[in-house]
Amino acid sequence: MEQNDKYIYDKVSEYADKVLDGIDPQKVQISFQLEKLKPVMEELAKELNTTSEDIFIRYMDAASFMSAENEKKFQSTLGHMDKYGDYMEFEKF
């Protein structure tokens, strides 16, 4: 992932944590969520000399990438779990 895309992802995610706190994304329309994120996307567009649409696309791409990375990490722990479901290695007696 490019450095600017990581920056966009971090900024939008941080902002979303504040303005969308307590909102269930499964129950709230996407248009409402996007409207709440619009100020940070416009701010980033000005800062990076691009459009808010470009910021949105780059954010969504970065979010997909991060989601895939997190899933890979999760899947890699599944093969290393002990009988109690903990991925850490414990001494076997």
ZAMI-809002 format. One record per atom (N, C-alpha, C): residue in three letters; residue number from 1; atom name; x negated, y, z negated. Coordinates in Angstrom, 2 decimals, decimal comma. Each point is the difference from the previous one (the first is absolute). Example, Ala and Ser with C-alpha at 12.3 -4.5 7.8 and 13.67 -1.06 7.14 Angstrom:
BEGIN
+-----+-----+------+---------+---------+---------+
! res !   n ! atom !    east !   north !      up !
+-----+-----+------+---------+---------+---------+
! ala !   1 !    N !  -13,19 !   -5,69 !   -7,80 !
! ala !   1 !   CA !    0,89 !    1,19 !    0,00 !
! ala !   1 !    C !   -0,90 !    1,20 !    0,00 !
! ser !   2 !    N !    0,35 !    1,05 !    0,72 !
! ser !   2 !   CA !   -0,82 !    1,19 !   -0,06 !
! ser !   2 !    C !    0,77 !    1,09 !   -0,73 !
+-----+-----+------+---------+---------+---------+
***
This chain:
BEGIN
+-----+-----+------+---------+---------+---------+
! res !   n ! atom !    east !   north !      up !
+-----+-----+------+---------+---------+---------+
! met !   1 !    N !   -0,85 !   -1,17 !    0,00 !
! met !   1 !   CA !    0,85 !    1,17 !    0,00 !
! met !   1 !    C !   -0,90 !    1,24 !    0,00 !
! glu !   2 !    N !    0,37 !    0,97 !    0,80 !
! glu !   2 !   CA !   -0,77 !    1,24 !    0,07 !
! glu !   2 !    C !    0,10 !    0,78 !   -1,29 !
! gln !   3 !    N !   -1,01 !    0,80 !   -0,28 !
! gln !   3 !   CA !   -0,04 !    0,78 !   -1,23 !
! gln !   3 !    C !    1,19 !    0,96 !   -0,10 !
! asn !   4 !    N !    0,34 !    0,68 !    1,11 !
! asn !   4 !   CA !    1,15 !    0,92 !   -0,03 !
! asn !   4 !    C !    1,31 !   -0,74 !   -0,26 !
! asp !   5 !    N !    0,13 !   -1,19 !    0,55 !
! asp !   5 !   CA !    1,23 !   -0,78 !   -0,22 !
! asp !   5 !    C !    0,11 !   -0,42 !   -1,47 !
! lys !   6 !    N !   -1,11 !   -0,35 !   -0,61 !
! lys !   6 !   CA !   -0,02 !   -0,35 !   -1,42 !
! lys !   6 !    C !    0,38 !    1,23 !   -0,83 !
! tyr !   7 !    N !   -0,53 !    1,15 !    0,39 !
! tyr !   7 !   CA !    0,32 !    1,26 !   -0,67 !
! tyr !   7 !    C !    1,50 !    0,29 !    0,09 !
! ile !   8 !    N !    0,56 !   -0,15 !    1,19 !
! ile !   8 !   CA !    1,43 !    0,22 !    0,21 !
! ile !   8 !    C !    0,81 !   -0,96 !   -0,86 !
! tyr !   9 !    N !   -0,38 !   -1,27 !    0,04 !
! tyr !   9 !   CA !    0,71 !   -1,01 !   -0,79 !
! tyr !   9 !    C !   -0,03 !    0,35 !   -1,49 !
! asp !  10 !    N !   -1,15 !    0,36 !   -0,51 !
! asp !  10 !   CA !   -0,14 !    0,32 !   -1,41 !
! asp !  10 !    C !    0,83 !    1,23 !   -0,39 !
! lys !  11 !    N !   -0,06 !    1,05 !    0,82 !
! lys !  11 !   CA !    0,73 !    1,23 !   -0,30 !
! lys !  11 !    C !    1,52 !   -0,22 !    0,03 !
! val !  12 !    N !    0,48 !   -0,66 !    1,04 !
! val !  12 !   CA !    1,45 !   -0,22 !    0,12 !
! val !  12 !    C !    0,47 !   -0,94 !   -1,11 !
! ser !  13 !    N !   -0,77 !   -1,04 !   -0,29 !
! ser !  13 !   CA !    0,38 !   -0,94 !   -1,05 !
! ser !  13 !    C !    0,06 !    0,68 !   -1,36 !
! glu !  14 !    N !   -0,99 !    0,82 !   -0,28 !
! glu !  14 !   CA !   -0,04 !    0,73 !   -1,28 !
! glu !  14 !    C !    1,22 !    0,93 !   -0,11 !
! tyr !  15 !    N !    0,31 !    0,70 !    1,07 !
! tyr !  15 !   CA !    1,15 !    0,90 !    0,03 !
! tyr !  15 !    C !    1,30 !   -0,79 !   -0,15 !
! ala !  16 !    N !    0,09 !   -1,11 !    0,69 !
! ala !  16 !   CA !    1,20 !   -0,84 !   -0,06 !
! ala !  16 !    C !    0,24 !   -0,53 !   -1,41 !
! asp !  17 !    N !   -1,07 !   -0,34 !   -0,70 !
! asp !  17 !   CA !    0,14 !   -0,47 !   -1,37 !
! asp !  17 !    C !    0,67 !    1,04 !   -0,89 !
! lys !  18 !    N !   -0,23 !    1,27 !    0,31 !
! lys !  18 !   CA !    0,59 !    1,08 !   -0,79 !
! lys !  18 !    C !    1,45 !    0,29 !    0,42 !
! val !  19 !    N !    0,21 !    0,19 !    1,29 !
! val !  19 !   CA !    1,33 !    0,46 !    0,45 !
! val !  19 !    C !    1,01 !   -1,12 !    0,17 !
! leu !  20 !    N !   -0,46 !   -1,23 !    0,16 !
! leu !  20 !   CA !    0,92 !   -1,12 !    0,17 !
! leu !  20 !    C !    0,07 !   -0,87 !   -1,24 !
! asp !  21 !    N !   -0,53 !    0,49 !   -1,10 !
! asp !  21 !   CA !    0,01 !   -0,75 !   -1,25 !
! asp !  21 !    C !    1,44 !   -0,33 !   -0,41 !
! gly !  22 !    N !    0,24 !   -1,26 !   -0,24 !
! gly !  22 !   CA !    1,33 !   -0,43 !   -0,43 !
! gly !  22 !    C !    0,96 !   -0,29 !    1,12 !
! ile !  23 !    N !   -0,42 !    0,22 !    1,24 !
! ile !  23 !   CA !    0,86 !   -0,27 !    1,15 !
! ile !  23 !    C !   -0,26 !   -1,42 !    0,48 !
! asp !  24 !    N !    1,06 !   -0,77 !    0,16 !
! asp !  24 !   CA !   -0,12 !   -1,35 !    0,53 !
! asp !  24 !    C !   -0,04 !    0,08 !    1,52 !
! pro !  25 !    N !   -1,16 !   -0,29 !    0,62 !
! pro !  25 !   CA !   -0,11 !    0,14 !    1,45 !
! pro !  25 !    C !    0,92 !   -0,94 !    0,77 !
! gln !  26 !    N !    0,47 !   -1,05 !   -0,64 !
! gln !  26 !   CA !    0,92 !   -0,93 !    0,65 !
! gln !  26 !    C !    1,42 !    0,56 !    0,07 !
! lys !  27 !    N !    0,31 !    0,94 !   -0,88 !
! lys !  27 !   CA !    1,36 !    0,52 !   -0,09 !
! lys !  27 !    C !    0,15 !    1,42 !    0,53 !
! val !  28 !    N !   -1,11 !    0,70 !    0,17 !
! val !  28 !   CA !    0,03 !    1,39 !    0,44 !
! val !  28 !    C !   -0,37 !    0,06 !    1,48 !
! gln !  29 !    N !    0,78 !    0,75 !    0,76 !
! gln !  29 !   CA !   -0,25 !    0,09 !    1,45 !
! gln !  29 !    C !   -1,40 !    0,52 !    0,29 !
! ile !  30 !    N !   -0,57 !   -0,54 !    1,05 !
! ile !  30 !   CA !   -1,35 !    0,39 !    0,41 !
! ile !  30 !    C !   -0,05 !    1,49 !    0,34 !
! ser !  31 !    N !    1,05 !    0,51 !    0,60 !
! ser !  31 !   CA !    0,02 !    1,42 !    0,36 !
! ser !  31 !    C !   -0,15 !    0,88 !   -1,24 !
! phe !  32 !    N !    0,61 !   -0,40 !   -1,12 !
! phe !  32 !   CA !   -0,14 !    0,74 !   -1,25 !
! phe !  32 !    C !   -1,44 !   -0,07 !   -0,49 !
! gln !  33 !    N !   -0,59 !   -1,18 !    0,05 !
! gln !  33 !   CA !   -1,38 !   -0,18 !   -0,44 !
! gln !  33 !    C !   -0,95 !    0,85 !    0,85 !
! leu !  34 !    N !    0,21 !   -0,02 !    1,31 !
! leu !  34 !   CA !   -0,86 !    0,78 !    0,90 !
! leu !  34 !    C !    0,14 !    1,49 !   -0,25 !
! glu !  35 !    N !    1,21 !    0,44 !   -0,28 !
! glu !  35 !   CA !    0,24 !    1,42 !   -0,29 !
! glu !  35 !    C !   -0,78 !    0,42 !   -1,25 !
! lys !  36 !    N !   -0,06 !   -0,89 !   -0,98 !
! lys !  36 !   CA !   -0,76 !    0,29 !   -1,23 !
! lys !  36 !    C !   -1,50 !    0,06 !    0,26 !
! leu !  37 !    N !   -0,49 !   -0,77 !    0,99 !
! leu !  37 !   CA !   -1,43 !   -0,05 !    0,30 !
! leu !  37 !    C !   -0,44 !    1,05 !    1,02 !
! lys !  38 !    N !    0,96 !    0,67 !    0,59 !
! lys !  38 !   CA !   -0,28 !    0,97 !    1,06 !
! lys !  38 !    C !   -0,99 !    1,09 !   -0,43 !
! pro !  39 !    N !    0,12 !    0,58 !   -1,20 !
! pro !  39 !   CA !   -0,96 !    1,07 !   -0,36 !
! pro !  39 !    C !   -1,46 !   -0,44 !    0,01 !
! val !  40 !    N !   -0,29 !   -1,17 !   -0,53 !
! val !  40 !   CA !   -1,40 !   -0,45 !   -0,03 !
! val !  40 !    C !   -0,47 !   -0,35 !    1,42 !
! met !  41 !    N !    0,88 !   -0,52 !    0,83 !
! met !  41 !   CA !   -0,41 !   -0,31 !    1,37 !
! met !  41 !    C !   -0,26 !    1,27 !    0,80 !
! glu !  42 !    N !    0,81 !    1,03 !   -0,22 !
! glu !  42 !   CA !   -0,24 !    1,28 !    0,67 !
! glu !  42 !    C !   -1,29 !    0,65 !   -0,49 !
! glu !  43 !    N !   -0,26 !   -0,10 !   -1,29 !
! glu !  43 !   CA !   -1,23 !    0,55 !   -0,58 !
! glu !  43 !    C !   -1,22 !   -0,70 !    0,60 !
! leu !  44 !    N !    0,05 !   -1,33 !    0,09 !
! leu !  44 !   CA !   -1,11 !   -0,75 !    0,58 !
! leu !  44 !    C !   -0,16 !    0,31 !    1,48 !
! ala !  45 !    N !    1,10 !    0,20 !    0,71 !
! ala !  45 !   CA !   -0,07 !    0,33 !    1,42 !
! ala !  45 !    C !   -0,76 !    1,32 !    0,21 !
! lys !  46 !    N !    0,30 !    0,98 !   -0,82 !
! lys !  46 !   CA !   -0,71 !    1,28 !    0,09 !
! lys !  46 !    C !   -1,47 !   -0,17 !   -0,33 !
! glu !  47 !    N !   -0,26 !   -0,74 !   -1,08 !
! glu !  47 !   CA !   -1,38 !   -0,21 !   -0,45 !
! glu !  47 !    C !   -0,83 !   -0,73 !    1,05 !
! leu !  48 !    N !    0,60 !   -0,99 !    0,66 !
! leu !  48 !   CA !   -0,74 !   -0,81 !    0,97 !
! leu !  48 !    C !    0,23 !    0,44 !    1,44 !
! asn !  49 !    N !    0,68 !    1,12 !    0,16 !
! asn !  49 !   CA !    0,25 !    0,58 !    1,33 !
! asn !  49 !    C !    0,66 !   -0,99 !    0,95 !
! thr !  50 !    N !    1,13 !   -0,53 !   -0,44 !
! thr !  50 !   CA !    0,76 !   -0,95 !    0,81 !
! thr !  50 !    C !    1,49 !    0,22 !   -0,29 !
! thr !  51 !    N !    0,84 !   -0,91 !    0,44 !
! thr !  51 !   CA !    1,43 !    0,13 !   -0,23 !
! thr !  51 !    C !    0,44 !   -0,86 !   -1,18 !
! ser !  52 !    N !    1,14 !    0,34 !   -0,57 !
! ser !  52 !   CA !    0,52 !   -0,81 !   -1,10 !
! ser !  52 !    C !    0,41 !   -1,38 !    0,51 !
! glu !  53 !    N !    0,39 !   -0,09 !    1,26 !
! glu !  53 !   CA !    0,33 !   -1,30 !    0,60 !
! glu !  53 !    C !   -1,23 !   -0,89 !    0,05 !
! asp !  54 !    N !   -1,14 !    0,58 !    0,35 !
! asp !  54 !   CA !   -1,25 !   -0,75 !    0,04 !
! asp !  54 !    C !   -0,37 !   -0,47 !   -1,41 !
! ile !  55 !    N !    0,19 !    0,87 !   -0,98 !
! ile !  55 !   CA !   -0,29 !   -0,37 !   -1,39 !
! ile !  55 !    C !    0,88 !   -1,17 !   -0,42 !
! phe !  56 !    N !    1,28 !    0,06 !    0,36 !
! phe !  56 !   CA !    0,93 !   -1,08 !   -0,35 !
! phe !  56 !    C !   -0,46 !   -1,32 !    0,62 !
! ile !  57 !    N !   -0,34 !    0,02 !    1,27 !
! ile !  57 !   CA !   -0,44 !   -1,23 !    0,70 !
! ile !  57 !    C !   -1,28 !   -0,54 !   -0,63 !
! arg !  58 !    N !   -0,94 !    0,88 !   -0,28 !
! arg !  58 !   CA !   -1,26 !   -0,44 !   -0,60 !
! arg !  58 !    C !    0,22 !   -0,53 !   -1,42 !
! tyr !  59 !    N !    0,92 !    0,63 !   -0,73 !
! tyr !  59 !   CA !    0,32 !   -0,50 !   -1,34 !
! tyr !  59 !    C !    0,62 !   -1,39 !    0,08 !
! met !  60 !    N !    0,94 !   -0,20 !    0,90 !
! met !  60 !   CA !    0,66 !   -1,30 !    0,13 !
! met !  60 !    C !   -1,00 !   -1,07 !    0,42 !
! asp !  61 !    N !   -0,90 !    0,33 !    0,92 !
! asp !  61 !   CA !   -1,04 !   -0,95 !    0,41 !
! asp !  61 !    C !   -0,90 !   -0,36 !   -1,19 !
! ala !  62 !    N !   -0,39 !    1,00 !   -0,77 !
! ala !  62 !   CA !   -0,86 !   -0,24 !   -1,16 !
! ala !  62 !    C !    0,74 !   -0,83 !   -1,05 !
! ala !  63 !    N !    1,29 !    0,29 !   -0,20 !
! ala !  63 !   CA !    0,79 !   -0,76 !   -0,97 !
! ala !  63 !    C !    0,11 !   -1,46 !    0,43 !
! ser !  64 !    N !    0,16 !   -0,24 !    1,29 !
! ser !  64 !   CA !    0,06 !   -1,38 !    0,50 !
! ser !  64 !    C !   -1,33 !   -0,70 !   -0,23 !
! phe !  65 !    N !   -1,09 !    0,70 !    0,27 !
! phe !  65 !   CA !   -1,33 !   -0,56 !   -0,20 !
! phe !  65 !    C !   -0,22 !   -0,35 !   -1,47 !
! met !  66 !    N !    0,36 !    0,92 !   -0,90 !
! met !  66 !   CA !   -0,18 !   -0,23 !   -1,44 !
! met !  66 !    C !    0,87 !   -1,16 !   -0,48 !
! ser !  67 !    N !    1,19 !   -0,09 !    0,53 !
! ser !  67 !   CA !    0,90 !   -1,10 !   -0,36 !
! ser !  67 !    C !   -0,59 !   -1,34 !    0,42 !
! ala !  68 !    N !   -0,56 !   -0,05 !    1,20 !
! ala !  68 !   CA !   -0,62 !   -1,23 !    0,50 !
! ala !  68 !    C !   -1,23 !   -0,36 !   -0,85 !
! glu !  69 !    N !   -0,78 !    0,99 !   -0,38 !
! glu !  69 !   CA !   -1,17 !   -0,24 !   -0,84 !
! glu !  69 !    C !    0,41 !   -0,54 !   -1,37 !
! asn !  70 !    N !    1,04 !    0,59 !   -0,58 !
! asn !  70 !   CA !    0,47 !   -0,47 !   -1,31 !
! asn !  70 !    C !    0,54 !   -1,42 !    0,10 !
! glu !  71 !    N !    0,68 !   -0,32 !    1,08 !
! glu !  71 !   CA !    0,52 !   -1,36 !    0,19 !
! glu !  71 !    C !   -1,15 !   -0,99 !    0,15 !
! lys !  72 !    N !   -1,06 !    0,40 !    0,73 !
! lys !  72 !   CA !   -1,18 !   -0,86 !    0,14 !
! lys !  72 !    C !   -0,63 !   -0,28 !   -1,35 !
! lys !  73 !    N !   -0,13 !    1,03 !   -0,82 !
! lys !  73 !   CA !   -0,59 !   -0,17 !   -1,33 !
! lys !  73 !    C !    0,87 !   -0,93 !   -0,84 !
! phe !  74 !    N !    1,31 !    0,20 !    0,06 !
! phe !  74 !   CA !    0,92 !   -0,85 !   -0,76 !
! phe !  74 !    C !   -0,11 !   -1,45 !    0,45 !
! gln !  75 !    N !    0,01 !   -0,23 !    1,30 !
! gln !  75 !   CA !   -0,07 !   -1,36 !    0,54 !
! gln !  75 !    C !   -1,32 !   -0,66 !   -0,36 !
! ser !  76 !    N !   -1,08 !    0,78 !   -0,07 !
! ser !  76 !   CA !   -1,30 !   -0,60 !   -0,33 !
! ser !  76 !    C !   -0,03 !   -0,46 !   -1,45 !
! thr !  77 !    N !    0,79 !    0,61 !   -0,88 !
! thr !  77 !   CA !    0,02 !   -0,44 !   -1,39 !
! thr !  77 !    C !    0,82 !   -1,27 !   -0,18 !
! leu !  78 !    N !    0,91 !   -0,27 !    0,89 !
! leu !  78 !   CA !    0,85 !   -1,18 !   -0,13 !
! leu !  78 !    C !   -0,81 !   -1,29 !    0,02 !
! gly !  79 !    N !   -1,03 !   -0,04 !    0,79 !
! gly !  79 !   CA !   -0,82 !   -1,19 !    0,09 !
! gly !  79 !    C !   -0,96 !   -0,18 !   -1,16 !
! his !  80 !    N !   -0,10 !    1,00 !   -0,87 !
! his !  80 !   CA !   -0,96 !   -0,05 !   -1,11 !
! his !  80 !    C !    0,69 !    0,02 !   -1,36 !
! met !  81 !    N !    1,26 !   -0,30 !   -0,05 !
! met !  81 !   CA !    0,70 !    0,03 !   -1,28 !
! met !  81 !    C !   -0,19 !   -1,32 !   -0,75 !
! asp !  82 !    N !   -0,05 !    0,10 !   -1,31 !
! asp !  82 !   CA !   -0,04 !   -1,22 !   -0,79 !
! asp !  82 !    C !    1,43 !   -0,46 !   -0,29 !
! lys !  83 !    N !    0,17 !   -1,03 !   -0,79 !
! lys !  83 !   CA !    1,33 !   -0,56 !   -0,22 !
! lys !  83 !    C !    0,95 !    0,94 !   -0,72 !
! tyr !  84 !    N !   -0,53 !    1,07 !   -0,60 !
! tyr !  84 !   CA !    0,85 !    0,97 !   -0,69 !
! tyr !  84 !    C !    0,32 !    1,22 !    0,86 !
! gly !  85 !    N !   -0,43 !   -0,01 !    1,23 !
! gly !  85 !   CA !    0,31 !    1,10 !    0,90 !
! gly !  85 !    C !   -0,95 !    1,18 !   -0,10 !
! asp !  86 !    N !   -1,08 !   -0,16 !   -0,74 !
! asp !  86 !   CA !   -0,95 !    1,08 !   -0,15 !
! asp !  86 !    C !   -1,14 !   -0,24 !    0,99 !
! tyr !  87 !    N !   -0,37 !    1,04 !    0,73 !
! tyr !  87 !   CA !   -1,05 !   -0,16 !    1,00 !
! tyr !  87 !    C !   -1,39 !   -0,06 !   -0,60 !
! met !  88 !    N !   -0,14 !    0,35 !   -1,27 !
! met !  88 !   CA !   -1,32 !   -0,01 !   -0,63 !
! met !  88 !    C !   -0,43 !   -1,43 !   -0,28 !
! glu !  89 !    N !   -1,26 !   -0,22 !    0,07 !
! glu !  89 !   CA !   -0,54 !   -1,33 !   -0,29 !
! glu !  89 !    C !   -0,21 !   -0,16 !   -1,50 !
! phe !  90 !    N !    0,54 !   -1,03 !   -0,55 !
! phe !  90 !   CA !   -0,20 !   -0,29 !   -1,41 !
! phe !  90 !    C !   -0,75 !   -1,32 !   -0,12 !
! glu !  91 !    N !   -0,71 !   -0,14 !   -1,11 !
! glu !  91 !   CA !   -0,68 !   -1,27 !   -0,24 !
! glu !  91 !    C !    1,04 !   -1,10 !   -0,16 !
! lys !  92 !    N !   -0,26 !   -1,10 !    0,59 !
! lys !  92 !   CA !    0,89 !   -1,16 !   -0,12 !
! lys !  92 !    C !   -0,58 !   -0,91 !   -1,07 !
! phe !  93 !    N !    0,80 !   -0,32 !   -0,97 !
! phe !  93 !   CA !   -0,46 !   -0,88 !   -1,10 !
! phe !  93 !    C !    0,36 !   -1,42 !    0,29 !
+-----+-----+------+---------+---------+---------+
***
